[in-house]
Amino acid sequence: MIARFTIGLIAVLAMAIGGCTSKGYVDRSIADVQAKIGAQLDTVRAQSSTNANDIQKLTALTDELSTKIGKTPNQVAGFENYRVIWQGSVNFDFDSERITDVSSEILNGLGQKMSDVPASILEIAGYTDKNGTAKYNFRLGLMRSESVKTYLVDKYGLGLYRMYTISYGMTKPIALPDQAHANAKNRRVELKLWGPIEQSS
């Protein structure tokens, strides 16, 4: 962006010098362009600073929630004998939290498993691709997690206390930008079902 401003400045100066030999006119033109560039640079810097601050805050929040999730459920009193008895993921369309037909098939299997193991607890983690701001993607990841939870509650009557959600936004991609269909792979919710060891077979 700064390069475009510089090119614009050169173009204006060339026009000013070519069209009028008055030094005062050229000086005024330079001053006007410099003022515009300065204002635009301030705007760019402010936006960059805001995005950086948003990313820093969201990263700190994600780390804090991750720490809490890392202790749940198998490190919490009463859940020492829990382990992951099922895990999977569902994907989403671009900029959407809607459950697709393919995702509903996976969630139906999960819902039945949770009904069969009434003491099980579900971890629901939402992710996004790299498009958009960190703040927006954090919210979108959470909306995807909540969509999964709502689907399971509505269709299987599962208790809300058995499911907890988190968003990692765009911070933990599983596919790099140079990989095929990277964005589609990163638009996902990862699921881990925890259950008592004696009921996990």
mmCIF file of the C-alpha atoms, coordinates in Angstrom:
data_MODEL
# 
_entry.id   MODEL 
# 
loop_
_atom_site.group_PDB 
_atom_site.id 
_atom_site.type_symbol 
_atom_site.label_atom_id 
_atom_site.label_alt_id 
_atom_site.label_comp_id 
_atom_site.label_asym_id 
_atom_site.label_entity_id 
_atom_site.label_seq_id 
_atom_site.pdbx_PDB_ins_code 
_atom_site.Cartn_x 
_atom_site.Cartn_y 
_atom_site.Cartn_z 
_atom_site.occupancy 
_atom_site.B_iso_or_equiv 
_atom_site.pdbx_formal_charge 
_atom_site.auth_seq_id 
_atom_site.auth_comp_id 
_atom_site.auth_asym_id 
_atom_site.auth_atom_id 
_atom_site.pdbx_PDB_model_num 
ATOM 1   C CA . MET A 1 1   ? 0.000   0.000   0.000   1.00 0.00 ? 1   MET A CA 1 
ATOM 2   C CA . ILE A 1 2   ? 2.848   2.398   0.839   1.00 0.00 ? 2   ILE A CA 1 
ATOM 3   C CA . ALA A 1 3   ? 4.365   1.638   -2.561  1.00 0.00 ? 3   ALA A CA 1 
ATOM 4   C CA . ARG A 1 4   ? 1.119   2.742   -4.239  1.00 0.00 ? 4   ARG A CA 1 
ATOM 5   C CA . PHE A 1 5   ? 1.177   5.999   -2.272  1.00 0.00 ? 5   PHE A CA 1 
ATOM 6   C CA . THR A 1 6   ? 4.757   6.643   -3.418  1.00 0.00 ? 6   THR A CA 1 
ATOM 7   C CA . ILE A 1 7   ? 3.880   5.975   -7.061  1.00 0.00 ? 7   ILE A CA 1 
ATOM 8   C CA . GLY A 1 8   ? 0.940   8.361   -6.714  1.00 0.00 ? 8   GLY A CA 1 
ATOM 9   C CA . LEU A 1 9   ? 3.206   11.039  -5.286  1.00 0.00 ? 9   LEU A CA 1 
ATOM 10  C CA . ILE A 1 10  ? 5.645   10.694  -8.193  1.00 0.00 ? 10  ILE A CA 1 
ATOM 11  C CA . ALA A 1 11  ? 2.805   10.916  -10.717 1.00 0.00 ? 11  ALA A CA 1 
ATOM 12  C CA . VAL A 1 12  ? 1.371   14.072  -9.135  1.00 0.00 ? 12  VAL A CA 1 
ATOM 13  C CA . LEU A 1 13  ? 4.798   15.690  -8.999  1.00 0.00 ? 13  LEU A CA 1 
ATOM 14  C CA . ALA A 1 14  ? 5.449   14.889  -12.642 1.00 0.00 ? 14  ALA A CA 1 
ATOM 15  C CA . MET A 1 15  ? 2.135   16.430  -13.643 1.00 0.00 ? 15  MET A CA 1 
ATOM 16  C CA . ALA A 1 16  ? 2.762   19.480  -11.512 1.00 0.00 ? 16  ALA A CA 1 
ATOM 17  C CA . ILE A 1 17  ? 6.245   20.087  -12.907 1.00 0.00 ? 17  ILE A CA 1 
ATOM 18  C CA . GLY A 1 18  ? 5.194   19.388  -16.506 1.00 0.00 ? 18  GLY A CA 1 
ATOM 19  C CA . GLY A 1 19  ? 2.059   21.517  -16.376 1.00 0.00 ? 19  GLY A CA 1 
ATOM 20  C CA . CYS A 1 20  ? 3.341   24.539  -14.479 1.00 0.00 ? 20  CYS A CA 1 
ATOM 21  C CA . THR A 1 21  ? 6.781   25.921  -13.800 1.00 0.00 ? 21  THR A CA 1 
ATOM 22  C CA . SER A 1 22  ? 5.668   27.880  -10.744 1.00 0.00 ? 22  SER A CA 1 
ATOM 23  C CA . LYS A 1 23  ? 7.740   26.777  -7.735  1.00 0.00 ? 23  LYS A CA 1 
ATOM 24  C CA . GLY A 1 24  ? 4.939   27.836  -5.367  1.00 0.00 ? 24  GLY A CA 1 
ATOM 25  C CA . TYR A 1 25  ? 2.449   25.637  -7.197  1.00 0.00 ? 25  TYR A CA 1 
ATOM 26  C CA . VAL A 1 26  ? 4.814   22.651  -7.076  1.00 0.00 ? 26  VAL A CA 1 
ATOM 27  C CA . ASP A 1 27  ? 5.489   23.206  -3.377  1.00 0.00 ? 27  ASP A CA 1 
ATOM 28  C CA . ARG A 1 28  ? 1.765   23.359  -2.636  1.00 0.00 ? 28  ARG A CA 1 
ATOM 29  C CA . SER A 1 29  ? 1.160   20.181  -4.667  1.00 0.00 ? 29  SER A CA 1 
ATOM 30  C CA . ILE A 1 30  ? 3.906   18.346  -2.815  1.00 0.00 ? 30  ILE A CA 1 
ATOM 31  C CA . ALA A 1 31  ? 2.549   19.513  0.539   1.00 0.00 ? 31  ALA A CA 1 
ATOM 32  C CA . ASP A 1 32  ? -0.995  18.387  -0.364  1.00 0.00 ? 32  ASP A CA 1 
ATOM 33  C CA . VAL A 1 33  ? 0.159   14.951  -1.491  1.00 0.00 ? 33  VAL A CA 1 
ATOM 34  C CA . GLN A 1 34  ? 2.375   14.535  1.587   1.00 0.00 ? 34  GLN A CA 1 
ATOM 35  C CA . ALA A 1 35  ? -0.577  15.428  3.828   1.00 0.00 ? 35  ALA A CA 1 
ATOM 36  C CA . LYS A 1 36  ? -2.792  12.850  2.087   1.00 0.00 ? 36  LYS A CA 1 
ATOM 37  C CA . ILE A 1 37  ? -0.106  10.174  2.304   1.00 0.00 ? 37  ILE A CA 1 
ATOM 38  C CA . GLY A 1 38  ? 0.449   10.949  5.973   1.00 0.00 ? 38  GLY A CA 1 
ATOM 39  C CA . ALA A 1 39  ? -3.271  10.620  6.734   1.00 0.00 ? 39  ALA A CA 1 
ATOM 40  C CA . GLN A 1 40  ? -3.555  7.341   4.812   1.00 0.00 ? 40  GLN A CA 1 
ATOM 41  C CA . LEU A 1 41  ? -0.445  5.938   6.477   1.00 0.00 ? 41  LEU A CA 1 
ATOM 42  C CA . ASP A 1 42  ? -1.894  6.814   9.883   1.00 0.00 ? 42  ASP A CA 1 
ATOM 43  C CA . THR A 1 43  ? -5.082  4.937   8.955   1.00 0.00 ? 43  THR A CA 1 
ATOM 44  C CA . VAL A 1 44  ? -3.100  1.881   7.804   1.00 0.00 ? 44  VAL A CA 1 
ATOM 45  C CA . ARG A 1 45  ? -1.001  1.912   10.966  1.00 0.00 ? 45  ARG A CA 1 
ATOM 46  C CA . ALA A 1 46  ? -4.111  2.215   13.154  1.00 0.00 ? 46  ALA A CA 1 
ATOM 47  C CA . GLN A 1 47  ? -5.795  -0.712  11.386  1.00 0.00 ? 47  GLN A CA 1 
ATOM 48  C CA . SER A 1 48  ? -2.649  -2.819  11.620  1.00 0.00 ? 48  SER A CA 1 
ATOM 49  C CA . SER A 1 49  ? -2.330  -2.017  15.304  1.00 0.00 ? 49  SER A CA 1 
ATOM 50  C CA . THR A 1 50  ? -5.993  -2.914  15.922  1.00 0.00 ? 50  THR A CA 1 
ATOM 51  C CA . ASN A 1 51  ? -5.641  -6.253  14.100  1.00 0.00 ? 51  ASN A CA 1 
ATOM 52  C CA . ALA A 1 52  ? -2.438  -7.034  16.006  1.00 0.00 ? 52  ALA A CA 1 
ATOM 53  C CA . ASN A 1 53  ? -4.134  -6.204  19.310  1.00 0.00 ? 53  ASN A CA 1 
ATOM 54  C CA . ASP A 1 54  ? -7.157  -8.334  18.399  1.00 0.00 ? 54  ASP A CA 1 
ATOM 55  C CA . ILE A 1 55  ? -4.939  -11.277 17.492  1.00 0.00 ? 55  ILE A CA 1 
ATOM 56  C CA . GLN A 1 56  ? -2.964  -10.907 20.726  1.00 0.00 ? 56  GLN A CA 1 
ATOM 57  C CA . LYS A 1 57  ? -6.116  -10.777 22.869  1.00 0.00 ? 57  LYS A CA 1 
ATOM 58  C CA . LEU A 1 58  ? -7.754  -13.712 21.086  1.00 0.00 ? 58  LEU A CA 1 
ATOM 59  C CA . THR A 1 59  ? -4.574  -15.782 21.297  1.00 0.00 ? 59  THR A CA 1 
ATOM 60  C CA . ALA A 1 60  ? -4.379  -15.152 25.042  1.00 0.00 ? 60  ALA A CA 1 
ATOM 61  C CA . LEU A 1 61  ? -8.049  -16.101 25.470  1.00 0.00 ? 61  LEU A CA 1 
ATOM 62  C CA . THR A 1 62  ? -7.602  -19.240 23.388  1.00 0.00 ? 62  THR A CA 1 
ATOM 63  C CA . ASP A 1 63  ? -4.568  -20.264 25.435  1.00 0.00 ? 63  ASP A CA 1 
ATOM 64  C CA . GLU A 1 64  ? -6.503  -19.745 28.654  1.00 0.00 ? 64  GLU A CA 1 
ATOM 65  C CA . LEU A 1 65  ? -9.459  -21.791 27.430  1.00 0.00 ? 65  LEU A CA 1 
ATOM 66  C CA . SER A 1 66  ? -7.133  -24.471 26.078  1.00 0.00 ? 66  SER A CA 1 
ATOM 67  C CA . THR A 1 67  ? -5.570  -24.822 29.514  1.00 0.00 ? 67  THR A CA 1 
ATOM 68  C CA . LYS A 1 68  ? -8.987  -25.270 31.068  1.00 0.00 ? 68  LYS A CA 1 
ATOM 69  C CA . ILE A 1 69  ? -10.051 -27.746 28.409  1.00 0.00 ? 69  ILE A CA 1 
ATOM 70  C CA . GLY A 1 70  ? -6.798  -29.651 28.861  1.00 0.00 ? 70  GLY A CA 1 
ATOM 71  C CA . LYS A 1 71  ? -7.898  -30.356 32.428  1.00 0.00 ? 71  LYS A CA 1 
ATOM 72  C CA . THR A 1 72  ? -11.372 -31.517 31.444  1.00 0.00 ? 72  THR A CA 1 
ATOM 73  C CA . PRO A 1 73  ? -12.644 -34.077 31.943  1.00 0.00 ? 73  PRO A CA 1 
ATOM 74  C CA . ASN A 1 74  ? -9.944  -36.651 32.705  1.00 0.00 ? 74  ASN A CA 1 
ATOM 75  C CA . GLN A 1 75  ? -7.948  -34.421 35.053  1.00 0.00 ? 75  GLN A CA 1 
ATOM 76  C CA . VAL A 1 76  ? -10.936 -33.188 37.034  1.00 0.00 ? 76  VAL A CA 1 
ATOM 77  C CA . ALA A 1 77  ? -11.930 -34.926 40.248  1.00 0.00 ? 77  ALA A CA 1 
ATOM 78  C CA . GLY A 1 78  ? -14.376 -37.703 39.489  1.00 0.00 ? 78  GLY A CA 1 
ATOM 79  C CA . PHE A 1 79  ? -13.315 -38.048 35.853  1.00 0.00 ? 79  PHE A CA 1 
ATOM 80  C CA . GLU A 1 80  ? -9.880  -39.627 36.294  1.00 0.00 ? 80  GLU A CA 1 
ATOM 81  C CA . ASN A 1 81  ? -11.003 -42.809 34.525  1.00 0.00 ? 81  ASN A CA 1 
ATOM 82  C CA . TYR A 1 82  ? -12.281 -41.036 31.416  1.00 0.00 ? 82  TYR A CA 1 
ATOM 83  C CA . ARG A 1 83  ? -10.644 -41.295 28.024  1.00 0.00 ? 83  ARG A CA 1 
ATOM 84  C CA . VAL A 1 84  ? -11.506 -40.440 24.431  1.00 0.00 ? 84  VAL A CA 1 
ATOM 85  C CA . ILE A 1 85  ? -13.906 -43.113 23.172  1.00 0.00 ? 85  ILE A CA 1 
ATOM 86  C CA . TRP A 1 86  ? -14.759 -41.473 19.828  1.00 0.00 ? 86  TRP A CA 1 
ATOM 87  C CA . GLN A 1 87  ? -13.396 -38.611 17.772  1.00 0.00 ? 87  GLN A CA 1 
ATOM 88  C CA . GLY A 1 88  ? -14.127 -37.057 14.418  1.00 0.00 ? 88  GLY A CA 1 
ATOM 89  C CA . SER A 1 89  ? -14.744 -33.789 12.629  1.00 0.00 ? 89  SER A CA 1 
ATOM 90  C CA . VAL A 1 90  ? -17.302 -32.039 10.459  1.00 0.00 ? 90  VAL A CA 1 
ATOM 91  C CA . ASN A 1 91  ? -16.625 -29.397 7.800   1.00 0.00 ? 91  ASN A CA 1 
ATOM 92  C CA . PHE A 1 92  ? -18.456 -26.209 6.846   1.00 0.00 ? 92  PHE A CA 1 
ATOM 93  C CA . ASP A 1 93  ? -19.046 -24.113 3.765   1.00 0.00 ? 93  ASP A CA 1 
ATOM 94  C CA . PHE A 1 94  ? -17.304 -20.764 3.347   1.00 0.00 ? 94  PHE A CA 1 
ATOM 95  C CA . ASP A 1 95  ? -18.373 -18.149 5.924   1.00 0.00 ? 95  ASP A CA 1 
ATOM 96  C CA . SER A 1 96  ? -21.093 -20.460 7.240   1.00 0.00 ? 96  SER A CA 1 
ATOM 97  C CA . GLU A 1 97  ? -22.005 -22.238 10.461  1.00 0.00 ? 97  GLU A CA 1 
ATOM 98  C CA . ARG A 1 98  ? -24.798 -24.281 8.827   1.00 0.00 ? 98  ARG A CA 1 
ATOM 99  C CA . ILE A 1 99  ? -24.698 -28.048 9.316   1.00 0.00 ? 99  ILE A CA 1 
ATOM 100 C CA . THR A 1 100 ? -24.379 -29.705 5.890   1.00 0.00 ? 100 THR A CA 1 
ATOM 101 C CA . ASP A 1 101 ? -25.977 -33.014 4.881   1.00 0.00 ? 101 ASP A CA 1 
ATOM 102 C CA . VAL A 1 102 ? -22.609 -34.768 5.074   1.00 0.00 ? 102 VAL A CA 1 
ATOM 103 C CA . SER A 1 103 ? -21.964 -33.319 8.534   1.00 0.00 ? 103 SER A CA 1 
ATOM 104 C CA . SER A 1 104 ? -25.406 -34.350 9.767   1.00 0.00 ? 104 SER A CA 1 
ATOM 105 C CA . GLU A 1 105 ? -24.636 -37.987 8.963   1.00 0.00 ? 105 GLU A CA 1 
ATOM 106 C CA . ILE A 1 106 ? -21.501 -37.849 11.109  1.00 0.00 ? 106 ILE A CA 1 
ATOM 107 C CA . LEU A 1 107 ? -23.340 -36.058 13.917  1.00 0.00 ? 107 LEU A CA 1 
ATOM 108 C CA . ASN A 1 108 ? -26.131 -38.624 13.830  1.00 0.00 ? 108 ASN A CA 1 
ATOM 109 C CA . GLY A 1 109 ? -23.596 -41.358 14.552  1.00 0.00 ? 109 GLY A CA 1 
ATOM 110 C CA . LEU A 1 110 ? -22.129 -39.254 17.347  1.00 0.00 ? 110 LEU A CA 1 
ATOM 111 C CA . GLY A 1 111 ? -25.552 -38.500 18.818  1.00 0.00 ? 111 GLY A CA 1 
ATOM 112 C CA . GLN A 1 112 ? -26.387 -42.196 18.933  1.00 0.00 ? 112 GLN A CA 1 
ATOM 113 C CA . LYS A 1 113 ? -23.043 -42.930 20.613  1.00 0.00 ? 113 LYS A CA 1 
ATOM 114 C CA . MET A 1 114 ? -23.729 -40.274 23.254  1.00 0.00 ? 114 MET A CA 1 
ATOM 115 C CA . SER A 1 115 ? -27.178 -41.762 23.852  1.00 0.00 ? 115 SER A CA 1 
ATOM 116 C CA . ASP A 1 116 ? -25.629 -45.223 24.266  1.00 0.00 ? 116 ASP A CA 1 
ATOM 117 C CA . VAL A 1 117 ? -23.055 -43.883 26.768  1.00 0.00 ? 117 VAL A CA 1 
ATOM 118 C CA . PRO A 1 118 ? -25.067 -41.521 29.001  1.00 0.00 ? 118 PRO A CA 1 
ATOM 119 C CA . ALA A 1 119 ? -22.041 -40.607 31.140  1.00 0.00 ? 119 ALA A CA 1 
ATOM 120 C CA . SER A 1 120 ? -20.062 -39.371 28.126  1.00 0.00 ? 120 SER A CA 1 
ATOM 121 C CA . ILE A 1 121 ? -18.983 -35.745 27.667  1.00 0.00 ? 121 ILE A CA 1 
ATOM 122 C CA . LEU A 1 122 ? -18.326 -34.029 24.341  1.00 0.00 ? 122 LEU A CA 1 
ATOM 123 C CA . GLU A 1 123 ? -15.584 -31.539 23.524  1.00 0.00 ? 123 GLU A CA 1 
ATOM 124 C CA . ILE A 1 124 ? -16.500 -29.326 20.534  1.00 0.00 ? 124 ILE A CA 1 
ATOM 125 C CA . ALA A 1 125 ? -13.755 -27.126 19.024  1.00 0.00 ? 125 ALA A CA 1 
ATOM 126 C CA . GLY A 1 126 ? -14.463 -24.734 16.147  1.00 0.00 ? 126 GLY A CA 1 
ATOM 127 C CA . TYR A 1 127 ? -11.953 -23.574 13.516  1.00 0.00 ? 127 TYR A CA 1 
ATOM 128 C CA . THR A 1 128 ? -11.937 -21.375 10.418  1.00 0.00 ? 128 THR A CA 1 
ATOM 129 C CA . ASP A 1 129 ? -9.786  -20.681 7.388   1.00 0.00 ? 129 ASP A CA 1 
ATOM 130 C CA . LYS A 1 130 ? -7.497  -17.625 7.097   1.00 0.00 ? 130 LYS A CA 1 
ATOM 131 C CA . ASN A 1 131 ? -10.009 -15.367 5.325   1.00 0.00 ? 131 ASN A CA 1 
ATOM 132 C CA . GLY A 1 132 ? -11.200 -12.394 7.392   1.00 0.00 ? 132 GLY A CA 1 
ATOM 133 C CA . THR A 1 133 ? -10.018 -10.850 10.636  1.00 0.00 ? 133 THR A CA 1 
ATOM 134 C CA . ALA A 1 134 ? -8.949  -12.780 13.714  1.00 0.00 ? 134 ALA A CA 1 
ATOM 135 C CA . LYS A 1 135 ? -11.865 -11.339 15.699  1.00 0.00 ? 135 LYS A CA 1 
ATOM 136 C CA . TYR A 1 136 ? -14.455 -12.344 13.104  1.00 0.00 ? 136 TYR A CA 1 
ATOM 137 C CA . ASN A 1 137 ? -13.004 -15.853 12.725  1.00 0.00 ? 137 ASN A CA 1 
ATOM 138 C CA . PHE A 1 138 ? -12.936 -16.396 16.472  1.00 0.00 ? 138 PHE A CA 1 
ATOM 139 C CA . ARG A 1 139 ? -16.667 -15.626 16.558  1.00 0.00 ? 139 ARG A CA 1 
ATOM 140 C CA . LEU A 1 140 ? -17.353 -17.787 13.488  1.00 0.00 ? 140 LEU A CA 1 
ATOM 141 C CA . GLY A 1 141 ? -15.496 -20.735 15.027  1.00 0.00 ? 141 GLY A CA 1 
ATOM 142 C CA . LEU A 1 142 ? -17.631 -20.433 18.151  1.00 0.00 ? 142 LEU A CA 1 
ATOM 143 C CA . MET A 1 143 ? -20.826 -20.221 16.085  1.00 0.00 ? 143 MET A CA 1 
ATOM 144 C CA . ARG A 1 144 ? -19.832 -23.464 14.338  1.00 0.00 ? 144 ARG A CA 1 
ATOM 145 C CA . SER A 1 145 ? -19.257 -25.162 17.684  1.00 0.00 ? 145 SER A CA 1 
ATOM 146 C CA . GLU A 1 146 ? -22.606 -23.952 18.964  1.00 0.00 ? 146 GLU A CA 1 
ATOM 147 C CA . SER A 1 147 ? -24.341 -25.182 15.784  1.00 0.00 ? 147 SER A CA 1 
ATOM 148 C CA . VAL A 1 148 ? -23.043 -28.679 16.448  1.00 0.00 ? 148 VAL A CA 1 
ATOM 149 C CA . LYS A 1 149 ? -24.198 -28.539 20.057  1.00 0.00 ? 149 LYS A CA 1 
ATOM 150 C CA . THR A 1 150 ? -27.638 -27.228 19.072  1.00 0.00 ? 150 THR A CA 1 
ATOM 151 C CA . TYR A 1 151 ? -28.015 -29.982 16.466  1.00 0.00 ? 151 TYR A CA 1 
ATOM 152 C CA . LEU A 1 152 ? -27.268 -32.714 19.012  1.00 0.00 ? 152 LEU A CA 1 
ATOM 153 C CA . VAL A 1 153 ? -29.564 -31.179 21.640  1.00 0.00 ? 153 VAL A CA 1 
ATOM 154 C CA . ASP A 1 154 ? -32.455 -30.728 19.201  1.00 0.00 ? 154 ASP A CA 1 
ATOM 155 C CA . LYS A 1 155 ? -32.214 -34.147 17.557  1.00 0.00 ? 155 LYS A CA 1 
ATOM 156 C CA . TYR A 1 156 ? -31.136 -36.366 20.462  1.00 0.00 ? 156 TYR A CA 1 
ATOM 157 C CA . GLY A 1 157 ? -32.340 -34.447 23.531  1.00 0.00 ? 157 GLY A CA 1 
ATOM 158 C CA . LEU A 1 158 ? -28.846 -34.478 25.017  1.00 0.00 ? 158 LEU A CA 1 
ATOM 159 C CA . GLY A 1 159 ? -28.169 -32.357 28.093  1.00 0.00 ? 159 GLY A CA 1 
ATOM 160 C CA . LEU A 1 160 ? -26.262 -29.127 27.542  1.00 0.00 ? 160 LEU A CA 1 
ATOM 161 C CA . TYR A 1 161 ? -24.093 -29.943 30.563  1.00 0.00 ? 161 TYR A CA 1 
ATOM 162 C CA . ARG A 1 162 ? -22.617 -32.855 28.584  1.00 0.00 ? 162 ARG A CA 1 
ATOM 163 C CA . MET A 1 163 ? -21.110 -30.615 25.907  1.00 0.00 ? 163 MET A CA 1 
ATOM 164 C CA . TYR A 1 164 ? -18.673 -27.737 26.019  1.00 0.00 ? 164 TYR A CA 1 
ATOM 165 C CA . THR A 1 165 ? -17.535 -25.544 23.165  1.00 0.00 ? 165 THR A CA 1 
ATOM 166 C CA . ILE A 1 166 ? -14.464 -23.526 22.262  1.00 0.00 ? 166 ILE A CA 1 
ATOM 167 C CA . SER A 1 167 ? -13.231 -21.574 19.244  1.00 0.00 ? 167 SER A CA 1 
ATOM 168 C CA . TYR A 1 168 ? -9.677  -21.491 17.945  1.00 0.00 ? 168 TYR A CA 1 
ATOM 169 C CA . GLY A 1 169 ? -10.673 -19.345 14.970  1.00 0.00 ? 169 GLY A CA 1 
ATOM 170 C CA . MET A 1 170 ? -7.951  -19.340 12.350  1.00 0.00 ? 170 MET A CA 1 
ATOM 171 C CA . THR A 1 171 ? -5.076  -19.985 14.778  1.00 0.00 ? 171 THR A CA 1 
ATOM 172 C CA . LYS A 1 172 ? -4.671  -23.756 14.317  1.00 0.00 ? 172 LYS A CA 1 
ATOM 173 C CA . PRO A 1 173 ? -4.949  -24.757 10.650  1.00 0.00 ? 173 PRO A CA 1 
ATOM 174 C CA . ILE A 1 174 ? -4.518  -28.427 9.759   1.00 0.00 ? 174 ILE A CA 1 
ATOM 175 C CA . ALA A 1 175 ? -3.784  -27.626 6.099   1.00 0.00 ? 175 ALA A CA 1 
ATOM 176 C CA . LEU A 1 176 ? -1.244  -25.086 4.854   1.00 0.00 ? 176 LEU A CA 1 
ATOM 177 C CA . PRO A 1 177 ? -2.174  -22.525 2.163   1.00 0.00 ? 177 PRO A CA 1 
ATOM 178 C CA . ASP A 1 178 ? -0.159  -24.356 -0.514  1.00 0.00 ? 178 ASP A CA 1 
ATOM 179 C CA . GLN A 1 179 ? -2.059  -27.622 0.046   1.00 0.00 ? 179 GLN A CA 1 
ATOM 180 C CA . ALA A 1 180 ? -5.033  -28.558 -2.147  1.00 0.00 ? 180 ALA A CA 1 
ATOM 181 C CA . HIS A 1 181 ? -8.369  -27.382 -0.740  1.00 0.00 ? 181 HIS A CA 1 
ATOM 182 C CA . ALA A 1 182 ? -6.616  -25.985 2.354   1.00 0.00 ? 182 ALA A CA 1 
ATOM 183 C CA . ASN A 1 183 ? -9.386  -23.523 3.239   1.00 0.00 ? 183 ASN A CA 1 
ATOM 184 C CA . ALA A 1 184 ? -12.100 -26.170 2.976   1.00 0.00 ? 184 ALA A CA 1 
ATOM 185 C CA . LYS A 1 185 ? -10.134 -28.510 5.266   1.00 0.00 ? 185 LYS A CA 1 
ATOM 186 C CA . ASN A 1 186 ? -9.606  -25.772 7.847   1.00 0.00 ? 186 ASN A CA 1 
ATOM 187 C CA . ARG A 1 187 ? -13.307 -24.833 8.043   1.00 0.00 ? 187 ARG A CA 1 
ATOM 188 C CA . ARG A 1 188 ? -14.175 -27.470 10.601  1.00 0.00 ? 188 ARG A CA 1 
ATOM 189 C CA . VAL A 1 189 ? -15.309 -28.508 14.050  1.00 0.00 ? 189 VAL A CA 1 
ATOM 190 C CA . GLU A 1 190 ? -13.270 -31.184 15.790  1.00 0.00 ? 190 GLU A CA 1 
ATOM 191 C CA . LEU A 1 191 ? -15.084 -33.495 18.184  1.00 0.00 ? 191 LEU A CA 1 
ATOM 192 C CA . LYS A 1 192 ? -13.824 -35.601 21.072  1.00 0.00 ? 192 LYS A CA 1 
ATOM 193 C CA . LEU A 1 193 ? -16.180 -37.785 23.057  1.00 0.00 ? 193 LEU A CA 1 
ATOM 194 C CA . TRP A 1 194 ? -14.933 -38.686 26.528  1.00 0.00 ? 194 TRP A CA 1 
ATOM 195 C CA . GLY A 1 195 ? -16.379 -41.628 28.392  1.00 0.00 ? 195 GLY A CA 1 
ATOM 196 C CA . PRO A 1 196 ? -15.674 -43.978 31.310  1.00 0.00 ? 196 PRO A CA 1 
ATOM 197 C CA . ILE A 1 197 ? -13.084 -46.585 30.387  1.00 0.00 ? 197 ILE A CA 1 
ATOM 198 C CA . GLU A 1 198 ? -15.342 -49.480 31.383  1.00 0.00 ? 198 GLU A CA 1 
ATOM 199 C CA . GLN A 1 199 ? -18.001 -48.287 28.909  1.00 0.00 ? 199 GLN A CA 1 
ATOM 200 C CA . SER A 1 200 ? -15.670 -47.477 26.012  1.00 0.00 ? 200 SER A CA 1 
ATOM 201 C CA . SER A 1 201 ? -15.571 -50.891 24.371  1.00 0.00 ? 201 SER A CA 1 
# 
